[in-house]
Amino acid sequence: MMPLLWVPVLPVPQQPFMPAVWA
């Protein structure tokens, strides 16, 4: 489930948002 919403975030310049989702 995590990788699902993590994929759409990859193309986004908001990389710092990725770790925020994992936290």
PDBQT receptor file of N, H, CA, C and O in Angstrom, charges set to zero:
ATOM      1  N   MET A   1       0.844  -1.206   0.000  1.00  0.00    +0.000 N 
ATOM      2  CA  MET A   1       0.000   0.000   0.000  1.00  0.00    +0.000 C 
ATOM      3  C   MET A   1       0.878   1.254   0.000  1.00  0.00    +0.000 C 
ATOM      4  O   MET A   1       0.589   2.224  -0.701  1.00  0.00    +0.000 OA
ATOM      5  N   MET A   2       1.942   1.223   0.787  1.00  0.00    +0.000 N 
ATOM      6  H   MET A   2       2.177   0.435   1.356  1.00  0.00    +0.000 HD
ATOM      7  CA  MET A   2       2.842   2.382   0.871  1.00  0.00    +0.000 C 
ATOM      8  C   MET A   2       3.413   2.746  -0.503  1.00  0.00    +0.000 C 
ATOM      9  O   MET A   2       3.370   3.910  -0.901  1.00  0.00    +0.000 OA
ATOM     10  N   PRO A   3       3.950   1.754  -1.233  1.00  0.00    +0.000 N 
ATOM     11  CA  PRO A   3       4.552   2.026  -2.547  1.00  0.00    +0.000 C 
ATOM     12  C   PRO A   3       3.540   2.601  -3.524  1.00  0.00    +0.000 C 
ATOM     13  O   PRO A   3       3.913   3.317  -4.454  1.00  0.00    +0.000 OA
ATOM     14  N   LEU A   4       2.274   2.298  -3.325  1.00  0.00    +0.000 N 
ATOM     15  H   LEU A   4       1.971   1.716  -2.569  1.00  0.00    +0.000 HD
ATOM     16  CA  LEU A   4       1.228   2.781  -4.229  1.00  0.00    +0.000 C 
ATOM     17  C   LEU A   4       1.210   4.306  -4.247  1.00  0.00    +0.000 C 
ATOM     18  O   LEU A   4       1.293   4.921  -5.310  1.00  0.00    +0.000 OA
ATOM     19  N   LEU A   5       1.103   4.909  -3.073  1.00  0.00    +0.000 N 
ATOM     20  H   LEU A   5       1.035   4.409  -2.209  1.00  0.00    +0.000 HD
ATOM     21  CA  LEU A   5       1.047   6.370  -3.018  1.00  0.00    +0.000 C 
ATOM     22  C   LEU A   5       2.456   6.944  -3.054  1.00  0.00    +0.000 C 
ATOM     23  O   LEU A   5       2.637   8.154  -3.195  1.00  0.00    +0.000 OA
ATOM     24  N   TRP A   6       3.471   6.056  -2.922  1.00  0.00    +0.000 N 
ATOM     25  H   TRP A   6       3.324   5.074  -2.807  1.00  0.00    +0.000 HD
ATOM     26  CA  TRP A   6       4.861   6.518  -2.964  1.00  0.00    +0.000 C 
ATOM     27  C   TRP A   6       5.288   6.722  -4.418  1.00  0.00    +0.000 C 
ATOM     28  O   TRP A   6       6.171   7.532  -4.700  1.00  0.00    +0.000 OA
ATOM     29  N   VAL A   7       4.663   5.988  -5.334  1.00  0.00    +0.000 N 
ATOM     30  H   VAL A   7       3.945   5.330  -5.105  1.00  0.00    +0.000 HD
ATOM     31  CA  VAL A   7       4.991   6.089  -6.762  1.00  0.00    +0.000 C 
ATOM     32  C   VAL A   7       4.569   7.445  -7.326  1.00  0.00    +0.000 C 
ATOM     33  O   VAL A   7       5.368   8.110  -7.985  1.00  0.00    +0.000 OA
ATOM     34  N   PRO A   8       3.327   7.866  -7.077  1.00  0.00    +0.000 N 
ATOM     35  CA  PRO A   8       2.855   9.160  -7.589  1.00  0.00    +0.000 C 
ATOM     36  C   PRO A   8       3.647  10.331  -7.000  1.00  0.00    +0.000 C 
ATOM     37  O   PRO A   8       3.660  11.425  -7.566  1.00  0.00    +0.000 OA
ATOM     38  N   VAL A   9       4.297  10.099  -5.878  1.00  0.00    +0.000 N 
ATOM     39  H   VAL A   9       4.287   9.211  -5.419  1.00  0.00    +0.000 HD
ATOM     40  CA  VAL A   9       5.065  11.174  -5.237  1.00  0.00    +0.000 C 
ATOM     41  C   VAL A   9       6.453  11.296  -5.861  1.00  0.00    +0.000 C 
ATOM     42  O   VAL A   9       7.087  12.349  -5.785  1.00  0.00    +0.000 OA
ATOM     43  N   LEU A  10       6.917  10.212  -6.477  1.00  0.00    +0.000 N 
ATOM     44  H   LEU A  10       6.402   9.358  -6.540  1.00  0.00    +0.000 HD
ATOM     45  CA  LEU A  10       8.246  10.210  -7.091  1.00  0.00    +0.000 C 
ATOM     46  C   LEU A  10       8.379  11.320  -8.132  1.00  0.00    +0.000 C 
ATOM     47  O   LEU A  10       9.305  12.128  -8.050  1.00  0.00    +0.000 OA
ATOM     48  N   PRO A  11       7.481  11.373  -9.099  1.00  0.00    +0.000 N 
ATOM     49  CA  PRO A  11       7.546  12.394 -10.144  1.00  0.00    +0.000 C 
ATOM     50  C   PRO A  11       7.400  13.800  -9.567  1.00  0.00    +0.000 C 
ATOM     51  O   PRO A  11       7.834  14.774 -10.182  1.00  0.00    +0.000 OA
ATOM     52  N   VAL A  12       6.801  13.904  -8.405  1.00  0.00    +0.000 N 
ATOM     53  H   VAL A  12       6.449  13.113  -7.905  1.00  0.00    +0.000 HD
ATOM     54  CA  VAL A  12       6.589  15.223  -7.794  1.00  0.00    +0.000 C 
ATOM     55  C   VAL A  12       7.893  15.743  -7.186  1.00  0.00    +0.000 C 
ATOM     56  O   VAL A  12       8.647  14.971  -6.594  1.00  0.00    +0.000 OA
ATOM     57  N   PRO A  13       8.162  17.029  -7.323  1.00  0.00    +0.000 N 
ATOM     58  CA  PRO A  13       9.382  17.641  -6.797  1.00  0.00    +0.000 C 
ATOM     59  C   PRO A  13       9.397  17.654  -5.273  1.00  0.00    +0.000 C 
ATOM     60  O   PRO A  13      10.407  17.998  -4.660  1.00  0.00    +0.000 OA
ATOM     61  N   GLN A  14       8.280  17.280  -4.668  1.00  0.00    +0.000 N 
ATOM     62  H   GLN A  14       7.459  17.001  -5.166  1.00  0.00    +0.000 HD
ATOM     63  CA  GLN A  14       8.184  17.283  -3.195  1.00  0.00    +0.000 C 
ATOM     64  C   GLN A  14       8.798  15.997  -2.642  1.00  0.00    +0.000 C 
ATOM     65  O   GLN A  14       8.108  15.203  -2.002  1.00  0.00    +0.000 OA
ATOM     66  N   GLN A  15      10.080  15.796  -2.886  1.00  0.00    +0.000 N 
ATOM     67  H   GLN A  15      10.640  16.441  -3.406  1.00  0.00    +0.000 HD
ATOM     68  CA  GLN A  15      10.765  14.595  -2.399  1.00  0.00    +0.000 C 
ATOM     69  C   GLN A  15      10.757  14.526  -0.867  1.00  0.00    +0.000 C 
ATOM     70  O   GLN A  15      10.611  13.441  -0.304  1.00  0.00    +0.000 OA
ATOM     71  N   PRO A  16      10.911  15.669  -0.187  1.00  0.00    +0.000 N 
ATOM     72  CA  PRO A  16      10.905  15.681   1.280  1.00  0.00    +0.000 C 
ATOM     73  C   PRO A  16       9.582  15.167   1.833  1.00  0.00    +0.000 C 
ATOM     74  O   PRO A  16       9.486  14.825   3.011  1.00  0.00    +0.000 OA
ATOM     75  N   PHE A  17       8.562  15.115   0.978  1.00  0.00    +0.000 N 
ATOM     76  H   PHE A  17       8.640  15.394   0.021  1.00  0.00    +0.000 HD
ATOM     77  CA  PHE A  17       7.238  14.659   1.414  1.00  0.00    +0.000 C 
ATOM     78  C   PHE A  17       7.216  13.139   1.540  1.00  0.00    +0.000 C 
ATOM     79  O   PHE A  17       6.444  12.579   2.317  1.00  0.00    +0.000 OA
ATOM     80  N   MET A  18       8.074  12.483   0.764  1.00  0.00    +0.000 N 
ATOM     81  H   MET A  18       8.702  12.938   0.132  1.00  0.00    +0.000 HD
ATOM     82  CA  MET A  18       8.129  11.009   0.796  1.00  0.00    +0.000 C 
ATOM     83  C   MET A  18       8.452  10.505   2.202  1.00  0.00    +0.000 C 
ATOM     84  O   MET A  18       7.694   9.709   2.757  1.00  0.00    +0.000 OA
ATOM     85  N   PRO A  19       9.575  10.959   2.792  1.00  0.00    +0.000 N 
ATOM     86  CA  PRO A  19       9.939  10.519   4.146  1.00  0.00    +0.000 C 
ATOM     87  C   PRO A  19       8.856  10.882   5.149  1.00  0.00    +0.000 C 
ATOM     88  O   PRO A  19       8.680  10.190   6.152  1.00  0.00    +0.000 OA
ATOM     89  N   ALA A  20       8.136  11.955   4.887  1.00  0.00    +0.000 N 
ATOM     90  H   ALA A  20       8.279  12.516   4.073  1.00  0.00    +0.000 HD
ATOM     91  CA  ALA A  20       7.065  12.383   5.792  1.00  0.00    +0.000 C 
ATOM     92  C   ALA A  20       5.960  11.330   5.807  1.00  0.00    +0.000 C 
ATOM     93  O   ALA A  20       5.328  11.097   6.838  1.00  0.00    +0.000 OA
ATOM     94  N   VAL A  21       5.732  10.698   4.658  1.00  0.00    +0.000 N 
ATOM     95  H   VAL A  21       6.244  10.888   3.821  1.00  0.00    +0.000 HD
ATOM     96  CA  VAL A  21       4.688   9.671   4.567  1.00  0.00    +0.000 C 
ATOM     97  C   VAL A  21       5.132   8.407   5.285  1.00  0.00    +0.000 C 
ATOM     98  O   VAL A  21       4.329   7.721   5.918  1.00  0.00    +0.000 OA
ATOM     99  N   TRP A  22       6.424   8.107   5.177  1.00  0.00    +0.000 N 
ATOM    100  H   TRP A  22       7.076   8.664   4.663  1.00  0.00    +0.000 HD
ATOM    101  CA  TRP A  22       6.955   6.893   5.819  1.00  0.00    +0.000 C 
ATOM    102  C   TRP A  22       6.911   7.044   7.333  1.00  0.00    +0.000 C 
ATOM    103  O   TRP A  22       6.640   6.084   8.054  1.00  0.00    +0.000 OA
ATOM    104  N   ALA A  23       7.182   8.259   7.810  1.00  0.00    +0.000 N 
ATOM    105  H   ALA A  23       7.402   9.039   7.225  1.00  0.00    +0.000 HD
ATOM    106  CA  ALA A  23       7.223   8.502   9.263  1.00  0.00    +0.000 C 
ATOM    107  C   ALA A  23       5.878   8.157   9.893  1.00  0.00    +0.000 C 
ATOM    108  O   ALA A  23       5.711   8.293  11.105  1.00  0.00    +0.000 OA
TER     109      ALA A  23
